[in-house]
Amino acid sequence: CLDGEICSVADGGPKCFCPDGFGGASCKTKLNSCVSNPCQNGGLCLETSSGFRCEC
């Protein structure tokens, strides 16, 4: 883990626990923030450079 992610040993090797919005073996893959459907009351989720915003 290169940027302060939480590291643990799993399946005989290191595993990084990534912060929200990132994934992959070394937490370098930016994930789509809207996948979890974070907007309430039917709001439309729009991906932004800093995460997401909801449009009502």
Rosetta silent file (secondary structure, phi, psi, omega in degrees, C-alpha in Angstrom):
SEQUENCE: CLDGEICSVADGGPKCFCPDGFGGASCKTKLNSCVSNPCQNGGLCLETSSGFRCEC
SCORE:     score description
SCORE:     0.000 S_00000001
   1 L     0.000  124.205 -169.092    0.000    0.000    0.000 S_00000001
   2 L   -97.029  -27.579 -171.616    1.665    3.158   -1.206 S_00000001
   3 L  -119.589   37.052  175.526   -0.389    6.125    0.004 S_00000001
   4 L    85.082   12.354  175.527   -1.310    5.334    3.604 S_00000001
   5 L   -66.326  160.440  177.704   -4.074    2.816    2.907 S_00000001
   6 E   -77.020  129.001 -177.429   -4.725    0.228    5.591 S_00000001
   7 E  -113.421  140.327  178.652   -2.692   -2.898    4.880 S_00000001
   8 E  -142.179  163.522  175.707   -3.422   -6.423    6.114 S_00000001
   9 E   -98.623  124.986  179.772   -2.216   -9.932    5.312 S_00000001
  10 E  -142.409  138.802  179.429   -4.810  -12.046    3.510 S_00000001
  11 L    52.364   38.826  175.491   -4.453  -15.272    1.520 S_00000001
  12 L    80.071    6.616  179.969   -0.718  -15.360    2.205 S_00000001
  13 E  -150.560  175.384 -178.625    0.015  -11.853    0.926 S_00000001
  14 E   -73.829  148.552  175.643   -0.633   -8.176    1.558 S_00000001
  15 E  -135.739  130.102  177.177   -4.050   -6.645    0.908 S_00000001
  16 E   -92.595  134.975  173.281   -4.777   -2.916    0.783 S_00000001
  17 E  -100.339  110.300 -170.385   -8.078   -1.634    2.165 S_00000001
  18 L   -81.633  150.834  173.164   -8.871    1.314   -0.060 S_00000001
  19 L   -69.814  162.049  178.612  -10.575    4.580    0.883 S_00000001
  20 L   -53.162  136.983  177.036  -14.050    5.247   -0.528 S_00000001
  21 L    93.146   -5.030 -179.595  -13.979    5.893   -4.248 S_00000001
  22 E  -132.089  151.921  179.925  -10.847    3.839   -4.979 S_00000001
  23 E  -151.649 -169.441 -179.204  -10.167    0.160   -5.619 S_00000001
  24 L    94.227  172.789 -175.560   -7.735   -2.286   -7.155 S_00000001
  25 L   -60.589  -34.817 -179.034   -4.695   -4.060   -5.763 S_00000001
  26 L  -120.390   20.069  175.397   -2.937   -0.810   -4.821 S_00000001
  27 L    62.527   29.558 -179.474   -5.990    1.503   -4.507 S_00000001
  28 L  -100.080   -7.399 -178.499   -5.096    3.453   -7.658 S_00000001
  29 E   -89.953  119.688  178.214   -8.304    2.676   -9.593 S_00000001
  30 E   -78.875  126.418 -179.371  -10.931    5.421   -9.270 S_00000001
  31 L   -93.796  158.577  176.570  -14.368    3.884   -8.888 S_00000001
  32 L   -72.360  115.964 -177.181  -17.670    5.337  -10.056 S_00000001
  33 L   -66.518  -18.385 -175.560  -19.072    7.168   -7.017 S_00000001
  34 L   -89.469   -6.514 -176.979  -22.647    6.760   -8.290 S_00000001
  35 L   -57.606  -37.713 -177.407  -22.659    2.933   -8.322 S_00000001
  36 L   -81.002    3.966  179.684  -24.026    2.758   -4.771 S_00000001
  37 L    53.511   60.861 -173.287  -26.907    5.104   -5.733 S_00000001
  38 L   -75.037  -13.952 -177.618  -26.109    7.644   -2.965 S_00000001
  39 L   -80.885  141.051 -178.615  -28.774   10.209   -3.934 S_00000001
  40 L  -101.878  165.500  174.880  -32.073   10.130   -2.072 S_00000001
  41 L    56.613   34.722  176.318  -35.648   10.875   -3.160 S_00000001
  42 L    78.373   13.490  179.607  -35.005    9.969   -6.800 S_00000001
  43 L   -65.796  149.994  179.505  -32.126   12.424   -7.245 S_00000001
  44 E   -89.668  126.034  179.912  -29.825   11.961  -10.227 S_00000001
  45 E   -87.808  127.782  177.833  -26.219   11.145   -9.296 S_00000001
  46 E  -121.152  127.332  178.983  -23.561   12.931  -11.351 S_00000001
  47 E   -69.260  135.281  175.653  -19.868   12.001  -11.155 S_00000001
  48 E  -126.865  172.424 -179.383  -17.550   14.946  -10.404 S_00000001
  49 L   -66.404  -23.659 -179.659  -13.783   15.284  -10.079 S_00000001
  50 L  -104.389    5.898  179.827  -14.125   15.258   -6.281 S_00000001
  51 E   144.687 -103.155  178.838  -16.733   12.474   -6.035 S_00000001
  52 E  -153.972  165.579  170.305  -20.377   13.048   -6.911 S_00000001
  53 E  -140.171  154.000 -179.325  -23.263   15.472   -6.632 S_00000001
  54 E  -105.484  134.563  174.922  -26.998   14.888   -6.598 S_00000001
  55 E  -109.136  125.145 -178.352  -29.405   16.731   -8.868 S_00000001
  56 L   -92.094    0.000    0.000  -32.975   16.919   -7.631 S_00000001
